Amino acid sequence: MATGNEGLFVWYEHLTRDAQATIAFYSDVVGWKTQPFGDGGDYVMWVGSQGPLGGVMRLPDEAAGAGARPHWMAHVQVEDVDATAALTRKLGGQIHKEPTDIPTVGRFAVIADPQGASLSVFRPNGSMPPHDPSKDGEFCWNELLTSDSAAASRFYSGLFAWKILEEMDMGPMGTYRVFGLGERRLGGMMTTPREAPMPPTWLFYVGTSDLDAAIGRATSKGAKIMNGPMDVPGGGRIAQLMDPQGAAFALHQAPRK
């Protein structure tokens, strides 16, 4: 049964080599609490002011063996995981993890777009009420850094029915494509310079009311600033960082009211 969340980002996971160190880092930097899932399992959920919003788990051996580093991965809700996986292949993408059931939770698959950036597609067994992304500690923006943002936007439009809501001329950096569902803005896509060292990847932004303080906490715990802090259109400020495990993440401070 469709729930109305199809095409929305509904869950964010950190796949790490050291779960306890990752938990300590983000609990301090972002202010999340944690909660184990189930009875004494290895999966730990991130909990914000509106309830669970993601989780942390050990990087699977098969992924590590394939060269995967610690990273964040988002889950986009779909009505039918198997049909979405089949459509991914038809549109030129790949399947990293075939559709699989998570007992009592739902069904998921890990896909990659034609440029190589990966996401999970997910159908929960129960309802997942969407969070208000304007609140502190919530994921508020989903950004695709890729080798061809025009091609990527066509792929995701076919897969999730995302539409380009605005195109912003970033000068030498090219076009920044803001995408969403209906009028709801979900994130942006941009083509990275050819000399950029990062392969196509998704970067996820967490809201904070004090960007400078959050950056200070992050760097004091071993994070590195990749870009920023800098102003963005609309009056907000952002910074892009690498956490001590080597996973990229970003912070966003909304405009002062």
Order of alpha helices (4+ residues) and beta strands (2+ residues): beta-alpha-beta-beta-beta-alpha-beta-alpha-beta-beta-beta-beta-alpha-beta-beta-beta-beta-alpha-beta-beta-beta
